Amino acid sequence: MKRRWLASAAILGLALAVPAAGQPSARTTYLDKVINGKHMSETTARAAAQLAEFEQKKEPHCLQAASELLETIDLAKEADAMKRLTLRRETLETWLALLALIDRNLDPNFNPQDLPSTGVAPPRVGDVSYPPGVDPSVIADPQARQRYEEALKQNTRKAENYRIQTWLKRFDESISPKAERFVRMSYTTVPGDQREVAETVKKLIKNPQRASALTRAAAQKQ
Amino acid sequence: MSGTDSNSSNPLGGANPTGSPGGATRKCTKCTITSQTAVSSPPDRARTTIGVGEEVNLTCSNSSVAWSVTGDAVLSGGGASATLQAGSTAGAVTVTATGPTCTCSIAFTVIAPSDPFMEPKPGADLKHHHGRPDCGYFGKFYLPPDTVSFKNLEVREKNSKCVADGFYKNFNNLTHQPAGQTESAWFTMNDCVAGKGTLANLDDTIYSGAPGGAGPPFEAGTETFPIVWEYRVRGGAATALKQFEHKAVVDAAGKCTMTKDGASASRVPDDPKGEPWPD
């Protein structure tokens, strides 16, 4: 009974607290399930693996690779009707997981005008100023050296964050229409199709504008 | 730009290039590929000369086609439209759309960046301490030519070691980045600027530094860092760009001239302090 409840809850996309003996509770979300769970389709499994790699390394090009894999899926080529429905659902879930990761990592306060620098000029000590980027060990004054080390770390963090945010913004602009196109082209207006899209959007998409765009795409037909 | 229809260029001739031998002759439907670069700068979006890593949106007049590509590039999408992204190597790329009755293709020439250059950041003050023989500025980094976009590239600067003499002799063998570091972080690229090239999303901190010592007169000296930048496409392998120099020269009067790949600026000790540079 308990096992059945857990399975149902996972399907409903609830965040679960699964205590393991001697371990702290682990939270499993529907997004985690899509990214790390089993897939019938090898292609969606590979795309999900790219999403998992993004989560681990924060390497934005993993999202691009996942998108390109999903674009290769041709539902019409799956002759078995039941497998085709499963493939469609898995593809939808993986597209939406990709969009959810973009939303989760995009910083709404990111300012593209605040450019990162290649290096940091060390603080001047007396009448000695070193060129930018030198090794901190050359700075004799410990306080100045500490300030410089901290500035170097901040500069690296800023450069890395700028890079990630720039790619996320670009991928959001290029990938979102592709995901919406998949929804529009793969789901009919029959209630069962509309329900599958609506429920999957509800489980995975927290951004209301994005959720609205996806459900609109499902209702629009060319 | 529109690609060619194999109906007119098929070396086998005839009106049915994909028809089966001995089968019923099917009239070949005309097929055309239209291309548009993903970015709007440079403004000619129908061009077929593109930069490494650049994206082009393709549309085929026949909606039922299979897309294929030869050359270093990635092709995604399906149906009537596809997206081409050039790889990291220069050369020829050909995209082909194959339909039930016709095949059409479009050819691209992919070019790599030529020699990078820098210029002082417009509107930014020069770095200088009043009374000292030092100078510097923020540099903007460009990848020419301006006929294509390199917006999808990433660039970074390799670490290097200073060769210095005279006034700067204490800086000899200093590194351009912390000693354990081999290169900077990766930086993204921005839009293509007419007459220049694709601009990098970074401010390069360029500064001579100044070892202690009173003057004038100062001992004349030179400080040189050999600089190598690299680029990559889609997180792939790094490719080195042409090496250039970060060079500071000071004369006996304390006039400091700082040059980095085409960008140059000078200050004399009596010049006012550069703001808003911190000490």
Interface residues (C-beta under 8 A of the other chain):
Chain A: E59 H61 Q64 S67 E68 E71 T72 D74 P112 L115 P116 S117 T118 G119 V120 A121 P123 R124 G126 D127 V128 S129 Y130 P131 P132 G133 V134 D135 P136 S137 V138 L152 T156 A159 E160 Y162 R163 T166 W167 S174 K178
Chain B: A38 V74 S76 G77 G78 K127 H129 R132 D134 G136 F138 E154 E157 C162 F171 L174 T175 H176 Q177 P178 A179 S184 A185 W186 F187 T188 N201 L202 D203 D204 T205 I206 Y207 S208 G209 A210 P211 G212 G213 E223 F225 R234 G235 A248 W277 P278 D279
